[in-house]
Amino acid sequence: MSNKPKPITVNILGEEYMISCAPGEEDALRNSAAFLDNRMKEIRSSGKVMSSERIAVMAALNLSHEVLALRDKVSADDDQLGRRIKSLRDKVELALNDTNQLEL
């Protein structure tokens, strides 16, 4: 099997684009293109933005905002999980120390 990227054609807002794609990533690329196409169509259908370039910028800004919000949430969840693990570890150590003292 070749690791050489191959061109994949995707359609976004009625325009075809040839995108170089790593082997095995074709479905992910097509799904990403379809997701972007749907977002751009939603923005276009709002009637507030007309040019394809402005639609693309608005879609990119919206998606960037969502990615950053999710990253912040994951980071906060990681911090909370880390605190919970530390608390549980402290409780286990305390319980083990209590058991060791009973055995003496």
C-alpha positions as CSV (number, residue, x, y, z in Angstrom):
1,M,0.0,0.0,0.0
2,S,1.4,3.4,-1.0
3,N,1.6,6.2,1.5
4,K,1.6,8.7,-1.3
5,P,-1.3,11.3,-1.0
6,K,-3.9,11.1,-3.8
7,P,-6.2,13.8,-5.1
8,I,-9.8,13.7,-4.0
9,T,-12.5,15.8,-5.5
10,V,-14.9,17.6,-3.1
11,N,-17.7,20.0,-3.8
12,I,-18.3,23.0,-1.7
13,L,-21.0,25.6,-2.6
14,G,-21.2,24.2,-6.1
15,E,-17.5,24.5,-6.7
16,E,-15.2,21.4,-7.2
17,Y,-11.9,21.3,-5.4
18,M,-9.1,18.8,-5.8
19,I,-7.5,18.1,-2.4
20,S,-4.5,16.0,-1.7
21,C,-5.4,13.3,0.8
22,A,-3.4,10.8,2.8
23,P,-4.4,7.1,2.1
24,G,-7.2,6.0,4.5
25,E,-8.3,9.6,5.1
26,E,-10.7,9.9,2.1
27,D,-13.9,9.4,4.1
28,A,-12.8,11.9,6.7
29,L,-12.0,14.5,4.0
30,R,-15.3,14.0,2.3
31,N,-17.2,14.3,5.6
32,S,-15.3,17.4,6.5
33,A,-16.1,18.9,3.1
34,A,-19.8,18.0,3.4
35,F,-19.9,19.5,6.9
36,L,-18.3,22.8,5.6
37,D,-20.6,22.8,2.6
38,N,-23.6,22.6,4.9
39,R,-22.3,25.3,7.1
40,M,-21.6,27.6,4.2
41,K,-25.1,26.9,2.7
42,E,-26.7,27.8,6.1
43,I,-24.8,31.1,6.1
44,R,-25.7,31.8,2.5
45,S,-29.4,31.0,3.2
46,S,-29.5,33.6,6.0
47,G,-29.3,36.2,3.2
48,K,-27.0,38.5,5.1
49,V,-23.8,37.4,3.3
50,M,-23.6,37.2,-0.4
51,S,-20.1,36.6,-1.7
52,S,-18.5,33.1,-1.5
53,E,-15.4,34.6,0.0
54,R,-17.3,36.3,2.9
55,I,-19.4,33.1,3.4
56,A,-16.1,31.1,3.7
57,V,-14.7,33.6,6.2
58,M,-17.9,33.6,8.3
59,A,-17.9,29.8,8.3
60,A,-14.2,29.7,9.3
61,L,-14.8,32.1,12.1
62,N,-17.9,30.2,13.4
63,L,-16.0,26.8,13.2
64,S,-12.9,28.4,14.9
65,H,-15.1,29.7,17.7
66,E,-16.6,26.2,18.2
67,V,-13.2,24.5,18.2
68,L,-11.8,26.9,20.7
69,A,-14.9,26.6,23.0
70,L,-14.6,22.8,22.9
71,R,-10.8,23.0,23.6
72,D,-11.5,25.2,26.6
73,K,-14.2,22.9,27.9
74,V,-11.9,19.8,27.5
75,S,-9.1,21.7,29.3
76,A,-11.5,22.5,32.1
77,D,-12.8,18.9,32.2
78,D,-9.2,17.7,32.3
79,D,-8.4,20.0,35.2
80,Q,-11.5,18.8,37.1
81,L,-10.6,15.2,36.4
82,G,-7.1,15.7,37.6
83,R,-8.3,17.2,40.9
84,R,-10.7,14.3,41.4
85,I,-8.0,11.7,40.7
86,K,-5.7,13.5,43.2
87,S,-8.5,13.5,45.8
88,L,-9.1,9.8,45.3
89,R,-5.4,9.0,45.4
90,D,-5.1,10.9,48.7
91,K,-8.0,9.0,50.2
92,V,-6.5,5.7,49.1
93,E,-3.1,6.6,50.6
94,L,-4.8,7.7,53.9
95,A,-6.7,4.4,54.0
96,L,-3.6,2.4,53.4
97,N,-1.7,4.3,56.1
98,D,-4.6,3.7,58.5
99,T,-4.4,-0.1,57.7
100,N,-0.7,-0.2,58.1
101,Q,-1.0,1.5,61.5
102,L,-3.6,-1.1,62.6
103,E,-1.3,-4.0,61.6
104,L,1.6,-2.6,63.8
